[in-house]
Amino acid sequence: MTQLSGKNRFPKHPPVVEGSRENERKRSFYDNDETLQLILKEYLNENFYEYADERLRSFGERCANEIDERARFTDREGKPELVKYNQFGEDISEVFVNEGYKQTVEETYNEGIVGYVHKNIPELNEKGNYTYSFAQGYMLSQAEPGFYCPVTLTLATAYLLDHYGDKKVKERFLYNVCSTGEHELFEGATFLTERQGGSDVGANETTAVQEGDTYRIYGEKYFASNVGMAGVAMVLARIEGSEAGSRGLSLFAVPWRQDDGSLNNVSIRRLKDKLGVIAVPSGEVEFNGAKAYLVGDPKKGFYYMMEALNLSRISNAVASVGIMKRAYDEAYEYATRRKAFGNQLTNYPMVQDTLMRMKAKLHVETATIFDLIQLYEKVTNDDNVTEADIILNRLNIAVVKKETADQAIQFAHEAIEMLGGNGYIEDFVTPRLLRDAQVLSVWEGTANILGLEVVRLFNRFDGAELYINQMQERLRGLTNSSMYGQVVDIFEKVKENIYSFMGLAYDEQTFYSKQLSKKINSFYETIVALEWAERHGEKYEALAEIFIEQEWNLREIGDEMMTVKYFDMLTKDR
Ligand SMILES: Cc1cc2nc3c(=O)[nH]c(=O)nc-3n(C[C@H](O)[C@H](O)[C@H](O)COP(=O)(O)OP(=O)(O)OC[C@H]3O[C@@H](n4cnc5c(N)ncnc54)[C@H](O)[C@@H]3O)c2cc1C
């Protein structure tokens, strides 16, 4: 491979490692995804579906080909670099990214992954929605989960500006944040974490000093993703004299540059040298009097950010299923090509079992996330939203974020194993999948922090009762299912677990919270699996059966080999 040095190390088109790729163009990630297609058919109106179906087919093809090629290059050879000083020794804190990455950025935002959540799609003359945006994110994450982080941050920034910015702040930033190519794009960022705490945001020390209509920010942020790339960052800071803890935090929109193009009194100390998600530059930032615009009520900064965090947690779950889908596809394709001991891998029962368990979990988890997104759309956009909707939305997000992040790591591991030695080698995507997956259980709230959210929702907001009632109601619609009796028995056990949990002291509850979170999620997914089986028949009944057996650990030695029995049927069309 050609050795390039300096800035030329970032050619416009990344080189291809000989022998590592097939010559033919890969099919769209969308084409082989019946679950996604059925989801969109169900949740989008007819016109929107037609539009989305066509756009996603083409975007999915680019993700499977050029976006994937560029992602591989960025990961291995073209990582972002900090250009701290210019030739005069002045601090310019610029982040250099390769040309291919820039192309991916432009193409993706131009698809409306952020913009069309907040403005009309010209071809339809109607506003897009999160369902469509997350469908794009799901495909993007199959190729470039690192870049889906900046997209997520930009989604969160747009949300905060749109919901809580006053007219002046919106005019100044939202237009650019929602650009789909017609004017300059401002990517977004959310800066909370400081050296003394990421989970404990209330420990933030960064301060804001009022100066006329605006503020000046002083302090540092220790994990700042999309730094140097974002045109505007949403920053939590404490206005001088405000109370301690999270209630004293206010939200600010901080532009990276001033109107004359110079830096807005910000400086990047260094970029982090990370395990994965290489595409996104994550750095440490100093604010030395950066001009800032207050967003919303100064006493509600933390509250606003927690709302945005819920949106980012959904993106996290979407990225997770994206990685799961890619891991499954890679594992399946490899198994259909590889022979061992004179036999195709896919002829071995153990291989069939692994693949079908992956397929069932992937299908159910994808369907569950888009089920959750429908409630999220209601909570964010519908005036008739109830308190119960808000609580259930938070609960769904907490339990699904945790489970999907764990599964992304598990799927990447399974894919590596299916590819054998090759799975461990960087010619294949599998090592990158594992490295990229690992962060999903850390950022946007660790598993422990999500466990604490479940405790909070159960103790303070009747979350337990709301969850049980909702599951009970959905279960009532499934009495015709052949799996109904089995699922009722499972539900009884889940309820018993919840009642026991409610009887515990607080510390004991925190101890068991992740265990309970897993059960709550598993039952939610079980209901979704059954609903799909009811609506879409045979293939989805088989997937539900496999899912339930696996999720609830029901298989005994000597039981029918369900995954083997259904293998041919479930792999017929790919
Ligand atoms: C690549 C990357 C990019 C990031 N980008 C950003 C960004 O753009 N903006 C931003 O604001 N942040 C960002 N973060 C920070 C991230 O959100 C934090 O790392 C995360 O929230 C955890 O905080 P922490 O690192 O301070 O760990 P800590 O909060 O110190 O947690 C350490 C461990 O203690 C556990 N723990 C903490 N509190 C409790 C408790 N009460 N009970 C039980 N266990 C507990 C945690 O679960 C964890 O296992 C990024 C992180 C990474 C890795």
The ligand as an SDF file (V2000), in Angstrom:
LIG
                    3D

 53 58  0  0  0  0  0  0  0  0999 V2000
  -15.4900    8.4490   23.6820 C   0  0  0  0  0  0  0  0  0  0  0  0
  -16.2550    9.2670   24.6760 C   0  0  0  0  0  0  0  0  0  0  0  0
  -16.8580   10.4260   24.2620 C   0  0  0  0  0  0  0  0  0  0  0  0
  -17.5690   11.2080   25.1700 C   0  0  0  0  0  0  0  0  0  0  0  0
  -18.1600   12.3690   24.7450 N   0  0  0  0  0  0  0  0  0  0  0  0
  -18.8010   13.1530   25.6330 C   0  0  0  0  0  0  0  0  0  0  0  0
  -19.3990   14.4000   25.2310 C   0  0  0  0  0  0  0  0  0  0  0  0
  -19.3910   14.7700   24.0480 O   0  0  0  0  0  0  0  0  0  0  0  0
  -19.9980   15.1640   26.1570 N   0  0  0  0  0  0  0  0  0  0  0  0
  -20.0520   14.7930   27.4560 C   0  0  0  0  0  0  0  0  0  0  0  0
  -20.5940   15.5330   28.2450 O   0  0  0  0  0  0  0  0  0  0  0  0
  -19.5110   13.6280   27.8810 N   0  0  0  0  0  0  0  0  0  0  0  0
  -18.8990   12.8000   26.9950 C   0  0  0  0  0  0  0  0  0  0  0  0
  -18.3460   11.6080   27.4010 N   0  0  0  0  0  0  0  0  0  0  0  0
  -18.3440   11.2960   28.8100 C   0  0  0  0  0  0  0  0  0  0  0  0
  -19.2950   10.2020   29.2110 C   0  0  0  0  0  0  0  0  0  0  0  0
  -20.6150   10.6540   29.1430 O   0  0  0  0  0  0  0  0  0  0  0  0
  -18.8890    9.7940   30.6330 C   0  0  0  0  0  0  0  0  0  0  0  0
  -17.6460    9.1260   30.5190 O   0  0  0  0  0  0  0  0  0  0  0  0
  -19.9080    8.8980   31.2960 C   0  0  0  0  0  0  0  0  0  0  0  0
  -21.0780    9.6040   31.5600 O   0  0  0  0  0  0  0  0  0  0  0  0
  -19.3630    8.3300   32.6070 C   0  0  0  0  0  0  0  0  0  0  0  0
  -18.8460    9.3570   33.4060 O   0  0  0  0  0  0  0  0  0  0  0  0
  -17.3590    9.2500   34.0000 P   0  0  0  0  0  0  0  0  0  0  0  0
  -16.4390    8.9040   32.8870 O   0  0  0  0  0  0  0  0  0  0  0  0
  -17.0690   10.4650   34.7710 O   0  0  0  0  0  0  0  0  0  0  0  0
  -17.4110    8.0140   34.9380 O   0  0  0  0  0  0  0  0  0  0  0  0
  -17.9120    8.0090   36.4520 P   0  0  0  0  0  0  0  0  0  0  0  0
  -19.1460    8.8200   36.5750 O   0  0  0  0  0  0  0  0  0  0  0  0
  -16.7700    8.3500   37.3290 O   0  0  0  0  0  0  0  0  0  0  0  0
  -18.2780    6.4940   36.6230 O   0  0  0  0  0  0  0  0  0  0  0  0
  -17.3040    5.4690   36.8610 C   0  0  0  0  0  0  0  0  0  0  0  0
  -18.0510    4.1980   37.2380 C   0  0  0  0  0  0  0  0  0  0  0  0
  -18.7820    4.4280   38.4320 O   0  0  0  0  0  0  0  0  0  0  0  0
  -20.1310    4.0780   38.2710 C   0  0  0  0  0  0  0  0  0  0  0  0
  -20.9760    4.9790   39.0650 N   0  0  0  0  0  0  0  0  0  0  0  0
  -20.9950    6.3270   39.0590 C   0  0  0  0  0  0  0  0  0  0  0  0
  -21.9240    6.7790   39.9320 N   0  0  0  0  0  0  0  0  0  0  0  0
  -22.4900    5.6990   40.4940 C   0  0  0  0  0  0  0  0  0  0  0  0
  -23.5130    5.4960   41.4610 C   0  0  0  0  0  0  0  0  0  0  0  0
  -24.1630    6.5130   42.0190 N   0  0  0  0  0  0  0  0  0  0  0  0
  -23.8460    4.2330   41.7950 N   0  0  0  0  0  0  0  0  0  0  0  0
  -23.2300    3.1720   41.2370 C   0  0  0  0  0  0  0  0  0  0  0  0
  -22.2550    3.2930   40.3180 N   0  0  0  0  0  0  0  0  0  0  0  0
  -21.8910    4.5400   39.9370 C   0  0  0  0  0  0  0  0  0  0  0  0
  -20.4080    4.2080   36.7820 C   0  0  0  0  0  0  0  0  0  0  0  0
  -21.4920    3.3830   36.3810 O   0  0  0  0  0  0  0  0  0  0  0  0
  -19.0730    3.7520   36.2020 C   0  0  0  0  0  0  0  0  0  0  0  0
  -19.0950    2.3580   36.0800 O   0  0  0  0  0  0  0  0  0  0  0  0
  -17.6520   10.7970   26.5160 C   0  0  0  0  0  0  0  0  0  0  0  0
  -17.0570    9.6130   26.9160 C   0  0  0  0  0  0  0  0  0  0  0  0
  -16.3670    8.8490   26.0150 C   0  0  0  0  0  0  0  0  0  0  0  0
  -15.7290    7.5680   26.4670 C   0  0  0  0  0  0  0  0  0  0  0  0
  1  2  1  0
  2  3  1  0
  2 52  2  0
  3  4  2  0
  4  5  1  0
  4 50  1  0
  5  6  2  0
  6  7  1  0
  6 13  1  0
  7  8  2  0
  7  9  1  0
  9 10  1  0
 10 11  2  0
 10 12  1  0
 12 13  2  0
 13 14  1  0
 14 15  1  0
 14 50  1  0
 15 16  1  0
 16 17  1  0
 16 18  1  0
 18 19  1  0
 18 20  1  0
 20 21  1  0
 20 22  1  0
 22 23  1  0
 23 24  1  0
 24 25  2  0
 24 26  1  0
 24 27  1  0
 27 28  1  0
 28 29  2  0
 28 30  1  0
 28 31  1  0
 31 32  1  0
 32 33  1  0
 33 34  1  0
 33 48  1  0
 34 35  1  0
 35 36  1  0
 35 46  1  0
 36 37  1  0
 36 45  1  0
 37 38  2  0
 38 39  1  0
 39 40  1  0
 39 45  2  0
 40 41  1  0
 40 42  2  0
 42 43  1  0
 43 44  2  0
 44 45  1  0
 46 47  1  0
 46 48  1  0
 48 49  1  0
 50 51  2  0
 51 52  1  0
 52 53  1  0
M  END
$$$$
